[in-house]
Amino acid sequence: MTTRRCIRTSTNGAEIAENEILSHRSREVGFFNLLNGINSQMLEGFRIVKNKIYARDSRGVGGGNLGNNFNGGFTFLLVLIALVLLLGLLGFAYYLTSTKSEMSRLTILISYGGRWVDSRYENFKAKGVLVSNTITLKELQKQVYDIVNVDPNDYEITMIAMYETMKSAWPVEIADDDDVRAFIFQSRLSSSKIPLCITLEETNLGGSPQAP
């Protein structure tokens, strides 16, 4: 391997310029260990321009350890900053995902085990349930069957949403997917929980459900 090295100064600072390196079957071809151990202040203003490296069957071709060890603490600081930024981005992504997930669900109030008396549902139990904003009628019915703990083959359920008006509660049956969407929408708008009152009809005995 043959080299011609030139380090010169100019009005714009020091230059490593017009160097030629010819190499054949060599290791670590380039400016290896050049300026090794020099501190960061001595490296300020250095420019590397118009240098040529001709290498054949060689490896490690390039700038090598140019300025090696001039500021190990600075390198550590860069790695630390990159790690902090990465952790921050991961945390922010998790926050966005969690927030989006929470915004896609809401808690509804299921009232069951009571009786209708003068359009009022009395002596009932209540349970809060977390549901999706896009829940369907069948999915909601399954949730209710699980809560009241009855067999769907033996009982038919009627779900009545009690919407608050200026003077009284307004009972509305939840009978299809449109009713469910309206119930979810109103539940998100309301400052208080809208109770979903459940009535059971035992289908095997042919009984009649209680009317609100």
C-alpha positions in Angstrom: 0.0 0.0 0.0 1.3 3.4 -0.9 0.1 6.8 0.5 0.6 10.4 -0.1 -0.6 12.6 2.8 -1.2 16.3 2.9 -2.5 18.3 5.8 -2.4 22.0 5.2 -3.9 25.2 6.5 -5.9 27.9 4.8 -7.8 31.0 5.6 -10.8 28.8 6.2 -9.0 26.5 8.7 -7.0 23.3 8.4 -7.6 20.9 5.5 -6.9 17.2 4.8 -6.7 17.5 1.1 -5.4 15.9 -2.1 -4.4 12.6 -0.6 -4.1 9.4 -2.6 -4.0 5.9 -1.2 -3.3 3.0 -3.4 -4.0 -0.4 -1.8 -4.0 -4.1 -2.8 -5.1 -6.8 -0.4 -4.8 -4.6 2.6 -6.7 -4.2 5.9 -8.1 -0.9 7.2 -7.5 1.3 4.2 -8.1 5.0 4.8 -7.2 7.8 7.3 -6.9 5.2 10.1 -5.9 6.7 13.5 -5.2 10.0 11.8 -5.6 12.7 14.4 -6.0 10.0 17.0 -6.4 11.4 20.5 -6.8 15.0 19.4 -9.4 16.9 21.4 -12.5 18.5 20.0 -11.1 22.0 19.9 -8.2 21.0 17.7 -10.6 19.3 15.3 -12.7 22.4 14.9 -12.4 23.8 11.3 -10.9 20.7 9.7 -12.1 19.9 6.2 -11.5 16.7 4.3 -11.5 17.5 0.6 -10.3 16.1 -2.7 -8.9 12.8 -1.3 -8.8 9.6 -3.3 -8.6 5.9 -2.2 -7.9 3.2 -4.7 -8.3 -0.3 -3.1 -8.4 -3.8 -4.5 -9.1 -6.9 -2.6 -9.0 -4.8 0.6 -11.4 -4.4 3.5 -12.2 -1.6 6.0 -12.0 1.0 3.3 -12.9 4.6 4.3 -12.2 7.2 6.9 -11.5 4.7 9.7 -10.7 6.1 13.1 -10.4 9.7 12.0 -10.4 11.7 15.2 -10.7 8.5 17.2 -11.0 9.1 21.0 -11.2 12.9 20.6 -14.4 13.0 22.8 -15.7 9.7 24.1 -18.1 11.5 26.5 -19.7 13.3 23.5 -20.4 10.0 21.8 -22.0 8.6 25.0 -24.1 11.7 25.3 -25.4 11.3 21.7 -26.3 7.7 22.5 -28.0 8.7 25.7 -30.0 11.4 23.9 -31.1 9.0 21.2 -32.2 6.5 23.8 -34.2 9.1 25.7 -35.9 10.3 22.4 -36.7 6.7 21.5 -38.3 6.0 24.8 -40.2 9.2 24.6 -41.6 8.4 21.2 -42.6 4.9 22.4 -44.3 6.3 25.4 -46.2 8.9 23.3 -47.3 6.2 20.8 -48.6 4.1 23.8 -50.4 7.1 25.1 -52.1 7.8 21.8 -53.1 4.1 21.4 -54.4 4.0 25.0 -56.3 7.2 24.6 -57.8 6.1 21.3 -58.8 2.8 22.8 -60.5 4.5 25.8 -62.4 6.9 23.6 -63.8 4.0 21.6 -65.6 2.6 24.7 -67.9 3.8 27.4 -69.6 2.6 30.5 -73.4 2.0 30.5 -75.6 1.2 33.5 -77.6 -2.1 33.3 -80.6 -2.2 35.8 -82.1 -5.7 36.2 -84.2 -7.8 38.6 -86.7 -5.0 39.2 -90.4 -4.4 38.4 -92.3 -1.7 36.5 -94.6 0.3 38.8 -96.4 3.3 37.2 -93.8 3.6 34.5 -91.0 3.5 37.0 -88.5 0.6 37.4 -88.2 -0.2 41.1 -86.4 -2.6 43.4 -83.6 -3.4 40.9 -80.0 -4.3 40.9 -77.5 -2.3 38.8 -74.2 -3.0 37.2 -71.8 -0.9 35.1 -70.6 -2.4 31.9 -67.8 -1.2 29.6 -68.9 -1.6 26.0 -67.7 -0.5 22.5 -69.1 2.5 20.8 -70.0 0.2 17.9 -71.7 -2.5 19.8 -74.6 -4.2 18.1 -78.0 -5.3 19.4 -77.0 -9.0 19.5 -73.7 -8.1 21.3 -75.6 -6.0 23.9 -78.2 -8.7 24.4 -75.4 -11.3 25.1 -73.9 -8.9 27.7 -77.3 -8.6 29.4 -77.9 -12.4 29.4 -74.5 -12.9 31.0 -75.3 -10.3 33.7 -78.8 -11.5 34.6 -77.5 -15.1 34.4 -80.4 -16.7 32.5 -80.5 -19.0 29.5 -81.5 -17.3 26.2 -83.4 -20.4 25.2 -85.7 -20.0 28.3 -86.0 -16.3 28.6 -86.6 -13.4 26.3 -85.3 -10.0 27.4 -86.8 -6.5 26.8 -84.4 -3.6 27.2 -85.8 -0.1 28.0 -83.6 3.0 28.0 -84.8 5.7 30.4 -84.0 9.0 28.7 -84.3 12.0 31.0 -86.5 14.9 29.7 -87.3 18.3 31.2 -90.1 16.9 33.4 -89.8 13.1 33.6 -88.0 10.0 32.3 -88.9 8.9 28.7 -88.8 5.1 28.3 -87.7 3.8 24.9 -87.3 0.2 23.9 -84.0 -0.9 22.4 -85.2 -3.2 19.7 -82.6 -2.9 16.8 -79.2 -1.7 15.9 -80.4 1.8 15.3 -81.8 2.0 18.8 -78.5 0.8 20.2 -76.6 3.5 18.3 -79.0 6.1 19.5 -78.6 4.9 23.1 -74.7 4.9 22.8 -74.8 8.4 21.3 -77.1 9.8 24.0 -75.0 8.0 26.7 -71.9 9.8 25.5 -73.7 13.2 25.5 -75.4 12.8 28.9 -73.6 14.0 32.1 -75.2 11.1 34.0 -75.7 7.5 33.2 -78.8 6.5 31.2 -80.2 3.3 32.9 -81.0 0.4 30.6 -83.8 -1.4 32.4 -84.2 -5.2 31.7 -87.4 -7.1 31.8 -87.5 -10.9 31.4 -90.2 -13.1 29.8 -90.0 -16.8 30.5 -90.8 -18.2 27.1 -91.4 -21.8 28.1 -94.3 -20.8 30.3 -95.9 -18.4 27.8 -95.9 -15.5 30.4 -96.3 -11.9 29.4 -93.6 -9.3 30.1 -94.1 -6.3 32.3 -94.9 -3.2 30.4 -93.3 0.2 31.4 
